[in-house]
Amino acid sequence: MILYGIANCDTVKRARAWLAGRGVACEFHDFKKAGVPARRIDAWLAAAGWQRLVNRQGHTWRKLDAATQQAVVDAVSARALMLAHSSVIKRPVVEWGDGAITVGFDAADWEQRLPRV
């Protein structure tokens, strides 16, 4: 599994600690260090939708000018925004081992996704 996000994001920190506490190993892709993987955004958009991926509650969104915010009206415009401003992506984005993609941290949902031993 791959967890995408930003290392200093509180939600990403909680998610990584939650996984570590359950002994779940995952690869971490830091948007700030490695960039947004443009080849993966299309899969995220297909799985979660652009409305779920664009964090309209976050600091980055609020700092954008009104014209930029209003221009985000579909997957194409959201994709361009996410590539230009990685911090506007809701975090974490997780690509699970079974191919599923989730956005955000939901402990109850994640508990169900963990492999049973």
Secondary structure, 3 states (H helix, E strand, C coil): CEEEECCCCHHHHHHHHHHHHCCCCCEEEEHHHHCCCHHHHHHHHHHHCHHHHECCCCHHHHHCCHHHHHCCCCHHHHHHHHHHCHHHECCCEEECCCCCEEECCCHHHHHHHCCCC
